[in-house]
Amino acid sequence: MKKVEDYIKSIPDFPKEGIIFRDVTSVLESPEGFALAMDAMNKELEGLDYDCIAGIESRGFIFGAGIAYMNKKGFIPVRKKGKLPRETVEMGYDLEYGQAVIEMHKDSIKPGDKVVLIDDLIATGGTVEAAAKLVEQLGGEVVKMVFLIELVDLKARNLLTKYDIASVVKYEGE
Ligand code: AMP
């Protein structure tokens, strides 16, 4: 029986030299791979008390929305700047080169809401940290962060010590 990691493709030197891109489209394309990924991520939420799931653009939408549906929870998109039509809050964060900005609708989270953050992959943790700050700015509480893949050598856990982080597949190296 195949494991979920068997469906992840590793592409050397994409999008630039030295980076190994962990491709999840090959997971999604396979009914078995997709089910293994969703079930394993969903298992991390067993027994957890939470109100909604926020997924990070764009692969976090796929996993986050599916898991929200499985648990009859609402799904909140955390989007790149300029995409959300209503009033937003925004947060900038550092990329390897330059800066990026993400946004959430201002009324998407009510004060006191317990929020689970989901993305396909955690590398440095910068993106999910910015998303967590947005949730907190709106008065929400981040009760867990769930990823399919964690690049452990980038030590996101050292940055995000106050959060409960779960990942299904862990890779050494970048
Ligand atoms: P970070 O903010 O460094 O944790 O980066 C996380 C975001 O960048 C996620 O949305 C990932 O999809 C993407 N990402 C970073 N590194 C990789 C990689 N090696 N392979 C695939 N996606 C990556």
Backbone and ligand atoms as CSV (ligand in chain L), in Angstrom:
chain,resi,resn,atom,element,x,y,z
A,1,MET,N,N,0.839,-1.207,0.000
A,1,MET,CA,C,0.000,0.000,0.000
A,1,MET,C,C,0.871,1.253,0.000
A,2,LYS,N,N,0.532,2.195,-0.893
A,2,LYS,CA,C,1.352,3.401,-1.004
A,2,LYS,C,C,1.055,4.386,0.132
A,3,LYS,N,N,2.051,5.168,0.470
A,3,LYS,CA,C,1.878,6.213,1.487
A,3,LYS,C,C,1.744,7.568,0.785
A,4,VAL,N,N,1.277,8.553,1.515
A,4,VAL,CA,C,1.043,9.851,0.871
A,4,VAL,C,C,2.330,10.436,0.287
A,5,GLU,N,N,3.460,10.187,0.961
A,5,GLU,CA,C,4.725,10.752,0.460
A,5,GLU,C,C,5.106,10.171,-0.905
A,6,ASP,N,N,4.595,8.976,-1.196
A,6,ASP,CA,C,4.882,8.370,-2.507
A,6,ASP,C,C,4.244,9.159,-3.650
A,7,TYR,N,N,3.261,9.984,-3.343
A,7,TYR,CA,C,2.565,10.760,-4.378
A,7,TYR,C,C,3.144,12.166,-4.552
A,8,ILE,N,N,4.036,12.584,-3.648
A,8,ILE,CA,C,4.623,13.930,-3.743
A,8,ILE,C,C,5.828,13.863,-4.684
A,9,LYS,N,N,5.865,14.764,-5.660
A,9,LYS,CA,C,7.013,14.785,-6.574
A,9,LYS,C,C,7.973,15.894,-6.151
A,10,SER,N,N,9.249,15.598,-6.154
A,10,SER,CA,C,10.274,16.579,-5.778
A,10,SER,C,C,10.990,17.037,-7.036
A,11,ILE,N,N,10.905,18.334,-7.305
A,11,ILE,CA,C,11.453,18.881,-8.544
A,11,ILE,C,C,12.677,19.737,-8.204
A,12,PRO,N,N,13.883,19.261,-8.550
A,12,PRO,CA,C,15.083,20.045,-8.223
A,12,PRO,C,C,15.158,21.328,-9.057
A,13,ASP,N,N,15.701,22.365,-8.424
A,13,ASP,CA,C,15.967,23.645,-9.096
A,13,ASP,C,C,14.720,24.316,-9.661
A,14,PHE,N,N,13.604,24.195,-8.974
A,14,PHE,CA,C,12.386,24.940,-9.342
A,14,PHE,C,C,11.865,25.637,-8.086
A,15,PRO,N,N,11.465,26.912,-8.159
A,15,PRO,CA,C,11.493,27.800,-9.324
A,15,PRO,C,C,12.862,28.392,-9.616
A,16,LYS,N,N,13.841,28.086,-8.751
A,16,LYS,CA,C,15.199,28.555,-9.072
A,16,LYS,C,C,16.222,27.566,-8.532
A,17,GLU,N,N,17.456,27.732,-8.955
A,17,GLU,CA,C,18.510,26.799,-8.596
A,17,GLU,C,C,18.639,26.657,-7.081
A,18,GLY,N,N,18.813,25.428,-6.634
A,18,GLY,CA,C,19.039,25.187,-5.213
A,18,GLY,C,C,17.775,24.859,-4.438
A,19,ILE,N,N,16.606,25.170,-5.006
A,19,ILE,CA,C,15.341,24.865,-4.328
A,19,ILE,C,C,14.816,23.527,-4.841
A,20,ILE,N,N,14.399,22.668,-3.921
A,20,ILE,CA,C,13.685,21.449,-4.336
A,20,ILE,C,C,12.200,21.725,-4.134
A,21,PHE,N,N,11.474,21.844,-5.210
A,21,PHE,CA,C,10.043,22.144,-5.134
A,21,PHE,C,C,9.285,20.859,-4.829
A,22,ARG,N,N,8.494,20.888,-3.775
A,22,ARG,CA,C,7.694,19.720,-3.380
A,22,ARG,C,C,6.317,19.897,-4.004
A,23,ASP,N,N,6.077,19.140,-5.062
A,23,ASP,CA,C,4.886,19.331,-5.896
A,23,ASP,C,C,3.737,18.460,-5.391
A,24,VAL,N,N,2.622,19.112,-5.040
A,24,VAL,CA,C,1.462,18.351,-4.559
A,24,VAL,C,C,0.411,18.143,-5.651
A,25,THR,N,N,0.635,18.671,-6.854
A,25,THR,CA,C,-0.365,18.423,-7.902
A,25,THR,C,C,-0.449,16.924,-8.199
A,26,SER,N,N,0.670,16.228,-8.018
A,26,SER,CA,C,0.679,14.776,-8.252
A,26,SER,C,C,-0.098,14.031,-7.158
A,27,VAL,N,N,-0.193,14.640,-5.988
A,27,VAL,CA,C,-1.040,14.069,-4.918
A,27,VAL,C,C,-2.502,14.268,-5.300
A,28,LEU,N,N,-2.830,15.472,-5.720
A,28,LEU,CA,C,-4.228,15.824,-6.021
A,28,LEU,C,C,-4.775,15.036,-7.209
A,29,GLU,N,N,-3.896,14.756,-8.167
A,29,GLU,CA,C,-4.326,14.047,-9.378
A,29,GLU,C,C,-4.732,12.612,-9.112
A,30,SER,N,N,-4.232,12.055,-8.021
A,30,SER,CA,C,-4.508,10.654,-7.718
A,30,SER,C,C,-5.641,10.546,-6.697
A,31,PRO,N,N,-6.711,9.822,-7.012
A,31,PRO,CA,C,-7.788,9.663,-6.021
A,31,PRO,C,C,-7.263,9.084,-4.710
A,32,GLU,N,N,-6.330,8.120,-4.811
A,32,GLU,CA,C,-5.800,7.492,-3.587
A,32,GLU,C,C,-4.899,8.474,-2.837
A,33,GLY,N,N,-4.045,9.171,-3.576
A,33,GLY,CA,C,-3.123,10.120,-2.950
A,33,GLY,C,C,-3.865,11.271,-2.282
A,34,PHE,N,N,-4.859,11.780,-2.989
A,34,PHE,CA,C,-5.645,12.901,-2.454
A,34,PHE,C,C,-6.370,12.466,-1.182
A,35,ALA,N,N,-6.949,11.281,-1.203
A,35,ALA,CA,C,-7.673,10.789,-0.017
A,35,ALA,C,C,-6.711,10.579,1.152
A,36,LEU,N,N,-5.535,10.023,0.869
A,36,LEU,CA,C,-4.557,9.809,1.950
A,36,LEU,C,C,-4.161,11.142,2.577
A,37,ALA,N,N,-3.929,12.147,1.732
A,37,ALA,CA,C,-3.514,13.466,2.229
A,37,ALA,C,C,-4.617,14.102,3.065
A,38,MET,N,N,-5.833,14.091,2.535
A,38,MET,CA,C,-6.948,14.723,3.250
A,38,MET,C,C,-7.218,14.011,4.572
A,39,ASP,N,N,-7.212,12.682,4.540
A,39,ASP,CA,C,-7.507,11.922,5.758
A,39,ASP,C,C,-6.436,12.156,6.820
A,40,ALA,N,N,-5.176,12.199,6.383
A,40,ALA,CA,C,-4.087,12.394,7.350
A,40,ALA,C,C,-4.140,13.803,7.950
A,41,MET,N,N,-4.428,14.789,7.129
A,41,MET,CA,C,-4.527,16.170,7.651
A,41,MET,C,C,-5.744,16.289,8.567
A,42,ASN,N,N,-6.823,15.679,8.147
A,42,ASN,CA,C,-8.057,15.743,8.935
A,42,ASN,C,C,-7.890,15.080,10.295
A,43,LYS,N,N,-7.099,14.015,10.337
A,43,LYS,CA,C,-6.871,13.291,11.593
A,43,LYS,C,C,-6.275,14.224,12.658
A,44,GLU,N,N,-5.495,15.188,12.194
A,44,GLU,CA,C,-4.866,16.135,13.128
A,44,GLU,C,C,-5.899,17.009,13.851
A,45,LEU,N,N,-7.107,17.035,13.327
A,45,LEU,CA,C,-8.142,17.888,13.936
A,45,LEU,C,C,-9.069,17.109,14.868
A,46,GLU,N,N,-8.834,15.801,14.959
A,46,GLU,CA,C,-9.692,14.976,15.814
A,46,GLU,C,C,-9.679,15.482,17.247
A,47,GLY,N,N,-10.850,15.692,17.794
A,47,GLY,CA,C,-10.969,16.101,19.190
A,47,GLY,C,C,-10.679,17.573,19.425
A,48,LEU,N,N,-10.351,18.304,18.371
A,48,LEU,CA,C,-10.019,19.728,18.526
A,48,LEU,C,C,-11.296,20.570,18.494
A,49,ASP,N,N,-11.357,21.537,19.379
A,49,ASP,CA,C,-12.491,22.464,19.412
A,49,ASP,C,C,-12.125,23.698,18.575
A,50,TYR,N,N,-12.827,23.887,17.461
A,50,TYR,CA,C,-12.538,25.052,16.603
A,50,TYR,C,C,-13.795,25.458,15.850
A,51,ASP,N,N,-13.784,26.698,15.359
A,51,ASP,CA,C,-14.970,27.256,14.694
A,51,ASP,C,C,-14.869,27.245,13.178
A,52,CYS,N,N,-13.669,27.475,12.639
A,52,CYS,CA,C,-13.547,27.594,11.190
A,52,CYS,C,C,-12.118,27.284,10.746
A,53,ILE,N,N,-11.996,27.117,9.427
A,53,ILE,CA,C,-10.680,26.847,8.842
A,53,ILE,C,C,-10.318,27.992,7.903
A,54,ALA,N,N,-9.109,28.502,8.049
A,54,ALA,CA,C,-8.598,29.508,7.125
A,54,ALA,C,C,-7.482,28.861,6.307
A,55,GLY,N,N,-7.582,28.971,4.978
A,55,GLY,CA,C,-6.588,28.373,4.094
A,55,GLY,C,C,-5.829,29.457,3.357
A,56,ILE,N,N,-4.546,29.185,3.128
A,56,ILE,CA,C,-3.670,30.189,2.528
A,56,ILE,C,C,-3.542,29.950,1.024
A,57,GLU,N,N,-3.730,31.018,0.246
A,57,GLU,CA,C,-3.638,30.953,-1.219
A,57,GLU,C,C,-2.277,30.394,-1.649
A,58,SER,N,N,-2.236,29.518,-2.632
A,58,SER,CA,C,-3.416,28.980,-3.273
A,58,SER,C,C,-3.638,27.502,-2.951
A,59,ARG,N,N,-2.569,26.779,-2.678
A,59,ARG,CA,C,-2.761,25.340,-2.425
A,59,ARG,C,C,-3.427,25.082,-1.083
A,60,GLY,N,N,-3.335,26.039,-0.185
A,60,GLY,CA,C,-4.041,25.921,1.092
A,60,GLY,C,C,-5.549,25.976,0.924
A,61,PHE,N,N,-6.005,26.543,-0.209
A,61,PHE,CA,C,-7.456,26.565,-0.487
A,61,PHE,C,C,-7.966,25.147,-0.739
A,62,ILE,N,N,-7.175,24.377,-1.470
A,62,ILE,CA,C,-7.622,23.037,-1.878
A,62,ILE,C,C,-7.768,22.150,-0.645
A,63,PHE,N,N,-6.706,22.091,0.148
A,63,PHE,CA,C,-6.739,21.230,1.327
A,63,PHE,C,C,-7.671,21.805,2.391
A,64,GLY,N,N,-7.584,23.100,2.605
A,64,GLY,CA,C,-8.393,23.739,3.657
A,64,GLY,C,C,-9.878,23.647,3.389
A,65,ALA,N,N,-10.275,23.897,2.142
A,65,ALA,CA,C,-11.705,23.862,1.825
A,65,ALA,C,C,-12.250,22.440,1.959
A,66,GLY,N,N,-11.471,21.462,1.505
A,66,GLY,CA,C,-11.909,20.070,1.609
A,66,GLY,C,C,-12.080,19.649,3.058
A,67,ILE,N,N,-11.133,20.023,3.880
A,67,ILE,CA,C,-11.183,19.620,5.287
A,67,ILE,C,C,-12.308,20.364,6.007
A,68,ALA,N,N,-12.537,21.611,5.641
A,68,ALA,CA,C,-13.669,22.352,6.229
A,68,ALA,C,C,-14.987,21.649,5.891
A,69,TYR,N,N,-15.132,21.245,4.638
A,69,TYR,CA,C,-16.362,20.548,4.222
A,69,TYR,C,C,-16.527,19.227,4.978
A,70,MET,N,N,-15.439,18.498,5.130
A,70,MET,CA,C,-15.507,17.203,5.837
A,70,MET,C,C,-16.005,17.376,7.270
A,71,ASN,N,N,-15.730,18.536,7.849
A,71,ASN,CA,C,-16.073,18.762,9.262
A,71,ASN,C,C,-17.233,19.736,9.440
A,72,LYS,N,N,-17.889,20.062,8.341
A,72,LYS,CA,C,-19.023,20.984,8.374
A,72,LYS,C,C,-18.662,22.319,9.040
A,73,LYS,N,N,-17.488,22.812,8.670
A,73,LYS,CA,C,-17.036,24.123,9.149
A,73,LYS,C,C,-16.989,25.088,7.967
A,74,GLY,N,N,-16.963,26.372,8.270
A,74,GLY,CA,C,-16.799,27.360,7.221
A,74,GLY,C,C,-15.340,27.457,6.803
A,75,PHE,N,N,-15.129,27.957,5.574
A,75,PHE,CA,C,-13.772,28.130,5.050
A,75,PHE,C,C,-13.516,29.602,4.771
A,76,ILE,N,N,-12.380,30.083,5.231
A,76,ILE,CA,C,-12.010,31.489,5.044
A,76,ILE,C,C,-10.727,31.568,4.218
A,77,PRO,N,N,-10.777,32.253,3.066
A,77,PRO,CA,C,-9.564,32.369,2.258
A,77,PRO,C,C,-8.640,33.487,2.751
A,78,VAL,N,N,-7.370,33.150,2.883
A,78,VAL,CA,C,-6.330,34.162,3.129
A,78,VAL,C,C,-5.678,34.388,1.764
A,79,ARG,N,N,-5.874,35.597,1.201
A,79,ARG,CA,C,-5.515,35.808,-0.200
A,79,ARG,C,C,-4.366,36.777,-0.390
A,80,LYS,N,N,-3.770,36.683,-1.551
A,80,LYS,CA,C,-2.778,37.688,-1.935
A,80,LYS,C,C,-3.488,39.026,-2.122
A,81,LYS,N,N,-2.767,40.094,-1.897
A,81,LYS,CA,C,-3.358,41.427,-1.906
A,81,LYS,C,C,-4.094,41.733,-3.217
A,82,GLY,N,N,-5.261,42.374,-3.048
A,82,GLY,CA,C,-5.979,42.878,-4.213
A,82,GLY,C,C,-7.042,41.956,-4.780
A,83,LYS,N,N,-7.263,40.814,-4.153
A,83,LYS,CA,C,-8.202,39.833,-4.705
A,83,LYS,C,C,-9.556,39.831,-3.997
A,84,LEU,N,N,-9.586,40.259,-2.742
A,84,LEU,CA,C,-10.837,40.155,-1.976
A,84,LEU,C,C,-11.664,41.425,-2.168
A,85,PRO,N,N,-12.972,41.278,-2.436
A,85,PRO,CA,C,-13.765,42.433,-2.842
A,85,PRO,C,C,-14.261,43.329,-1.708
A,86,ARG,N,N,-14.382,42.784,-0.508
A,86,ARG,CA,C,-14.931,43.614,0.574
A,86,ARG,C,C,-13.795,44.208,1.424
A,87,GLU,N,N,-14.174,44.869,2.518
A,87,GLU,CA,C,-13.149,45.521,3.345
A,87,GLU,C,C,-12.194,44.468,3.923
A,88,THR,N,N,-10.907,44.749,3.854
A,88,THR,CA,C,-9.913,43.748,4.274
A,88,THR,C,C,-8.975,44.291,5.353
A,89,VAL,N,N,-8.290,43.353,6.002
A,89,VAL,CA,C,-7.096,43.696,6.782
A,89,VAL,C,C,-5.924,43.040,6.058
A,90,GLU,N,N,-4.758,43.654,6.145
A,90,GLU,CA,C,-3.615,43.104,5.405
A,90,GLU,C,C,-2.378,43.014,6.277
A,91,MET,N,N,-1.469,42.137,5.870
A,91,MET,CA,C,-0.230,41.932,6.618
A,91,MET,C,C,0.899,41.658,5.629
A,92,GLY,N,N,1.991,42.386,5.786
A,92,GLY,CA,C,3.151,42.160,4.937
A,92,GLY,C,C,4.088,41.165,5.605
A,93,TYR,N,N,4.837,40.467,4.800
A,93,TYR,CA,C,5.857,39.566,5.354
A,93,TYR,C,C,6.991,39.426,4.353
A,94,ASP,N,N,8.132,38.976,4.858
A,94,ASP,CA,C,9.321,38.898,4.011
A,94,ASP,C,C,9.370,37.599,3.236
A,95,LEU,N,N,9.693,37.719,1.957
A,95,LEU,CA,C,10.036,36.553,1.151
A,95,LEU,C,C,11.554,36.541,1.031
A,96,GLU,N,N,12.068,35.510,0.399
A,96,GLU,CA,C,13.524,35.441,0.237
A,96,GLU,C,C,14.038,36.705,-0.457
A,97,TYR,N,N,13.302,37.110,-1.517
A,97,TYR,CA,C,13.624,38.383,-2.160
A,97,TYR,C,C,12.381,39.251,-2.099
A,98,GLY,N,N,12.449,40.348,-1.374
A,98,GLY,CA,C,11.331,41.286,-1.345
A,98,GLY,C,C,10.271,40.938,-0.324
A,99,GLN,N,N,9.080,41.444,-0.571
A,99,GLN,CA,C,7.982,41.376,0.398
A,99,GLN,C,C,6.719,40.890,-0.284
A,100,ALA,N,N,5.824,40.322,0.495
A,100,ALA,CA,C,4.503,39.960,-0.031
A,100,ALA,C,C,3.467,40.465,0.964
A,101,VAL,N,N,2.241,40.616,0.501
A,101,VAL,CA,C,1.154,41.069,1.373
A,101,VAL,C,C,-0.028,40.114,1.205
A,102,ILE,N,N,-0.590,39.677,2.328
A,102,ILE,CA,C,-1.803,38.847,2.286
A,102,ILE,C,C,-2.938,39.590,2.979
A,103,GLU,N,N,-4.151,39.197,2.622
A,103,GLU,CA,C,-5.330,39.873,3.153
A,103,GLU,C,C,-6.393,38.875,3.582
A,104,MET,N,N,-7.235,39.334,4.505
A,104,MET,CA,C,-8.467,38.610,4.857
A,104,MET,C,C,-9.600,39.621,4.915
A,105,HIS,N,N,-10.810,39.141,4.631
A,105,HIS,CA,C,-11.961,40.016,4.822
A,105,HIS,C,C,-12.086,40.349,6.312
A,106,LYS,N,N,-12.357,41.620,6.559
A,106,LYS,CA,C,-12.400,42.125,7.933
A,106,LYS,C,C,-13.476,41.421,8.770
A,107,ASP,N,N,-14.582,41.046,8.111
A,107,ASP,CA,C,-15.681,40.431,8.870
A,107,ASP,C,C,-15.677,38.898,8.778
A,108,SER,N,N,-14.557,38.333,8.318
A,108,SER,CA,C,-14.549,36.869,8.135
A,108,SER,C,C,-14.390,36.125,9.456
A,109,ILE,N,N,-13.834,36.799,10.449
A,109,ILE,CA,C,-13.629,36.175,11.763
A,109,ILE,C,C,-14.212,37.081,12.832
A,110,LYS,N,N,-14.931,36.459,13.751
A,110,LYS,CA,C,-15.493,37.230,14.870
A,110,LYS,C,C,-14.556,37.115,16.066
A,111,PRO,N,N,-14.513,38.149,16.916
A,111,PRO,CA,C,-13.670,38.048,18.109
A,111,PRO,C,C,-14.002,36.772,18.885
A,112,GLY,N,N,-12.977,36.063,19.284
A,112,GLY,CA,C,-13.158,34.823,20.047
A,112,GLY,C,C,-13.214,33.567,19.191
A,113,ASP,N,N,-13.331,33.718,17.866
A,113,ASP,CA,C,-13.372,32.528,17.010
A,113,ASP,C,C,-12.072,31.730,17.124
A,114,LYS,N,N,-12.239,30.422,17.192
A,114,LYS,CA,C,-11.071,29.518,17.219
A,114,LYS,C,C,-10.815,29.057,15.777
A,115,VAL,N,N,-9.627,29.386,15.284
A,115,VAL,CA,C,-9.332,29.217,13.856
A,115,VAL,C,C,-8.204,28.201,13.655
A,116,VAL,N,N,-8.399,27.307,12.673
A,116,VAL,CA,C,-7.333,26.399,12.230
A,116,VAL,C,C,-6.775,26.950,10.925
A,117,LEU,N,N,-5.464,27.096,10.843
A,117,LEU,CA,C,-4.815,27.555,9.610
A,117,LEU,C,C,-4.267,26.367,8.836
A,118,ILE,N,N,-4.522,26.356,7.527
A,118,ILE,CA,C,-4.079,25.234,6.690
A,118,ILE,C,C,-3.358,25.727,5.438
A,119,ASP,N,N,-2.230,25.055,5.135
A,119,ASP,CA,C,-1.542,25.280,3.862
A,119,ASP,C,C,-0.944,23.948,3.421
A,120,ASP,N,N,-0.479,23.906,2.169
A,120,ASP,CA,C,0.095,22.638,1.708
A,120,ASP,C,C,1.446,22.390,2.353
A,121,LEU,N,N,2.203,23.476,2.600
A,121,LEU,CA,C,3.600,23.282,2.984
A,121,LEU,C,C,4.056,24.415,3.898
A,122,ILE,N,N,4.852,24.071,4.911
A,122,ILE,CA,C,5.488,25.096,5.737
A,122,ILE,C,C,6.995,25.014,5.520
A,123,ALA,N,N,7.557,26.156,5.145
A,123,ALA,CA,C,9.005,26.226,4.906
A,123,ALA,C,C,9.612,27.064,6.034
A,124,THR,N,N,9.787,28.367,5.817
A,124,THR,CA,C,10.320,29.217,6.899
A,124,THR,C,C,9.253,29.549,7.941
A,125,GLY,N,N,8.004,29.437,7.563
A,125,GLY,CA,C,6.907,29.786,8.464
A,125,GLY,C,C,6.451,31.227,8.335
A,126,GLY,N,N,7.108,31.995,7.480
A,126,GLY,CA,C,6.774,33.417,7.344
A,126,GLY,C,C,5.344,33.665,6.866
A,127,THR,N,N,4.897,32.851,5.923
A,127,THR,CA,C,3.559,33.054,5.362
A,127,THR,C,C,2.493,32.765,6.409
A,128,VAL,N,N,2.622,31.640,7.075
A,128,VAL,CA,C,1.587,31.270,8.049
A,128,VAL,C,C,1.649,32.181,9.289
A,129,GLU,N,N,2.840,32.683,9.590
A,129,GLU,CA,C,2.939,33.636,10.707
A,129,GLU,C,C,2.141,34.904,10.385
A,130,ALA,N,N,2.265,35.388,9.147
A,130,ALA,CA,C,1.519,36.581,8.736
A,130,ALA,C,C,0.013,36.303,8.786
A,131,ALA,N,N,-0.385,35.108,8.342
A,131,ALA,CA,C,-1.806,34.738,8.390
A,131,ALA,C,C,-2.299,34.679,9.837
A,132,ALA,N,N,-1.486,34.139,10.710
A,132,ALA,CA,C,-1.866,34.044,12.129
A,132,ALA,C,C,-2.032,35.439,12.736
A,133,LYS,N,N,-1.152,36.347,12.346
A,133,LYS,CA,C,-1.252,37.731,12.858
A,133,LYS,C,C,-2.549,38.387,12.395
A,134,LEU,N,N,-2.962,38.083,11.166
A,134,LEU,CA,C,-4.229,38.640,10.668
A,134,LEU,C,C,-5.411,38.100,11.469
A,135,VAL,N,N,-5.398,36.801,11.705
A,135,VAL,CA,C,-6.475,36.182,12.495
A,135,VAL,C,C,-6.535,36.854,13.869
A,136,GLU,N,N,-5.375,37.044,14.467
A,136,GLU,CA,C,-5.317,37.625,15.814
A,136,GLU,C,C,-5.732,39.104,15.798
A,137,GLN,N,N,-5.361,39.802,14.727
A,137,GLN,CA,C,-5.770,41.206,14.591
A,137,GLN,C,C,-7.294,41.332,14.564
A,138,LEU,N,N,-7.950,40.320,14.021
A,138,LEU,CA,C,-9.414,40.328,13.949
A,138,LEU,C,C,-10.049,39.781,15.240
A,139,GLY,N,N,-9.225,39.422,16.203
A,139,GLY,CA,C,-9.745,38.944,17.490
A,139,GLY,C,C,-9.892,37.442,17.574
A,140,GLY,N,N,-9.446,36.746,16.539
A,140,GLY,CA,C,-9.522,35.284,16.553
A,140,GLY,C,C,-8.339,34.666,17.275
A,141,GLU,N,N,-8.479,33.357,17.537
A,141,GLU,CA,C,-7.403,32.616,18.200
A,141,GLU,C,C,-6.985,31.475,17.269
A,142,VAL,N,N,-5.688,31.377,16.978
A,142,VAL,CA,C,-5.200,30.278,16.139
A,142,VAL,C,C,-4.992,29.066,17.040
A,143,VAL,N,N,-5.858,28.055,16.882
A,143,VAL,CA,C,-5.773,26.898,17.783
A,143,VAL,C,C,-4.909,25.782,17.209
A,144,LYS,N,N,-4.666,25.806,15.893
A,144,LYS,CA,C,-3.777,24.809,15.298
A,144,LYS,C,C,-3.385,25.233,13.886
A,145,MET,N,N,-2.194,24.791,13.455
A,145,MET,CA,C,-1.749,24.976,12.071
A,145,MET,C,C,-1.466,23.596,11.510
A,146,VAL,N,N,-2.061,23.284,10.353
A,146,VAL,CA,C,-1.905,21.942,9.778
A,146,VAL,C,C,-1.387,22.037,8.339
A,147,PHE,N,N,-0.353,21.251,8.052
A,147,PHE,CA,C,0.285,21.250,6.727
A,147,PHE,C,C,0.419,19.810,6.241
A,148,LEU,N,N,0.409,19.657,4.922
A,148,LEU,CA,C,0.728,18.336,4.390
A,148,LEU,C,C,2.233,18.096,4.523
A,149,ILE,N,N,3.027,19.144,4.239
A,149,ILE,CA,C,4.492,18.992,4.170
A,149,ILE,C,C,5.189,20.013,5.063
A,150,GLU,N,N,6.243,19.568,5.739
A,150,GLU,CA,C,7.084,20.479,6.529
A,150,GLU,C,C,8.539,20.306,6.096
A,151,LEU,N,N,9.187,21.431,5.806
A,151,LEU,CA,C,10.630,21.403,5.509
A,151,LEU,C,C,11.341,21.697,6.827
A,152,VAL,N,N,11.705,20.637,7.526
A,152,VAL,CA,C,12.104,20.785,8.935
A,152,VAL,C,C,13.373,21.606,9.127
A,153,ASP,N,N,14.295,21.544,8.168
A,153,ASP,CA,C,15.566,22.262,8.352
A,153,ASP,C,C,15.389,23.781,8.354
A,154,LEU,N,N,14.254,24.254,7.847
A,154,LEU,CA,C,14.036,25.705,7.828
A,154,LEU,C,C,13.505,26.213,9.169
A,155,LYS,N,N,13.282,25.278,10.084
A,155,LYS,CA,C,13.040,25.589,11.498
A,155,LYS,C,C,11.896,26.576,11.764
A,156,ALA,N,N,10.807,26.403,11.048
A,156,ALA,CA,C,9.648,27.275,11.278
A,156,ALA,C,C,9.152,27.163,12.721
A,157,ARG,N,N,9.343,25.984,13.324
A,157,ARG,CA,C,8.841,25.806,14.689
A,157,ARG,C,C,9.523,26.732,15.681
A,158,ASN,N,N,10.783,27.125,15.367
A,158,ASN,CA,C,11.487,28.066,16.253
A,158,ASN,C,C,10.871,29.458,16.192
A,159,LEU,N,N,10.303,29.786,15.023
A,159,LEU,CA,C,9.656,31.092,14.834
A,159,LEU,C,C,8.261,31.093,15.447
A,160,LEU,N,N,7.624,29.939,15.423
A,160,LEU,CA,C,6.193,29.856,15.754
A,160,LEU,C,C,5.974,29.082,17.052
A,161,THR,N,N,6.790,29.379,18.052
A,161,THR,CA,C,6.783,28.565,19.273
A,161,THR,C,C,5.430,28.573,19.989
A,162,LYS,N,N,4.667,29.658,19.822
A,162,LYS,CA,C,3.415,29.729,20.586
A,162,LYS,C,C,2.259,28.972,19.923
A,163,TYR,N,N,2.508,28.367,18.764
A,163,TYR,CA,C,1.418,27.691,18.045
A,163,TYR,C,C,1.564,26.178,18.071
A,164,ASP,N,N,0.420,25.519,17.946
A,164,ASP,CA,C,0.357,24.060,17.823
A,164,ASP,C,C,0.456,23.735,16.328
A,165,ILE,N,N,1.562,23.116,15.921
A,165,ILE,CA,C,1.830,22.864,14.502
A,165,ILE,C,C,1.817,21.362,14.225
A,166,ALA,N,N,1.109,20.971,13.158
A,166,ALA,CA,C,1.110,19.556,12.761
A,166,ALA,C,C,1.419,19.453,11.272
A,167,SER,N,N,2.238,18.456,10.910
A,167,SER,CA,C,2.486,18.199,9.494
A,167,SER,C,C,2.509,16.700,9.265
A,168,VAL,N,N,2.143,16.303,8.051
A,168,VAL,CA,C,1.997,14.879,7.741
A,168,VAL,C,C,3.320,14.296,7.238
A,169,VAL,N,N,3.987,15.005,6.329
A,169,VAL,CA,C,5.232,14.516,5.725
A,169,VAL,C,C,6.345,15.514,6.013
A,170,LYS,N,N,7.455,15.016,6.541
A,170,LYS,CA,C,8.565,15.916,6.881
A,170,LYS,C,C,9.757,15.622,5.976
A,171,TYR,N,N,10.347,16.705,5.413
A,171,TYR,CA,C,11.548,16.558,4.582
A,171,TYR,C,C,12.714,17.280,5.247
A,172,GLU,N,N,13.872,16.611,5.233
A,172,GLU,CA,C,15.122,17.256,5.642
A,172,GLU,C,C,15.606,18.070,4.442
A,173,GLY,N,N,16.380,19.104,4.689
A,173,GLY,CA,C,16.901,19.935,3.605
A,173,GLY,C,C,15.823,20.866,3.099
A,174,GLU,N,N,16.198,21.726,2.143
A,174,GLU,CA,C,15.233,22.723,1.658
A,174,GLU,C,C,14.383,22.136,0.554
L,1,AMP,P1,P,7.190,29.898,4.043
L,1,AMP,O1,O,6.521,31.219,4.222
L,1,AMP,O2,O,8.672,30.019,3.875
L,1,AMP,O3,O,6.816,28.918,5.152
L,1,AMP,O4,O,6.687,29.276,2.667
L,1,AMP,C1,C,5.472,28.639,2.583
L,1,AMP,C2,C,4.792,28.873,1.274
L,1,AMP,O5,O,5.667,28.809,0.147
L,1,AMP,C3,C,3.734,27.802,1.053
L,1,AMP,O6,O,2.530,28.421,0.588
L,1,AMP,C4,C,4.339,26.860,0.046
L,1,AMP,O7,O,3.361,26.411,-0.856
L,1,AMP,C5,C,5.456,27.634,-0.633
L,1,AMP,N1,N,6.754,26.902,-0.649
L,1,AMP,C6,C,7.880,27.254,0.009
L,1,AMP,N2,N,8.891,26.407,-0.235
L,1,AMP,C7,C,8.400,25.457,-1.067
L,1,AMP,C8,C,8.952,24.268,-1.682
L,1,AMP,N3,N,10.230,23.879,-1.478
L,1,AMP,N4,N,8.139,23.522,-2.455
L,1,AMP,C9,C,6.852,23.889,-2.664
L,1,AMP,N5,N,6.281,24.998,-2.134
L,1,AMP,C10,C,7.038,25.780,-1.338
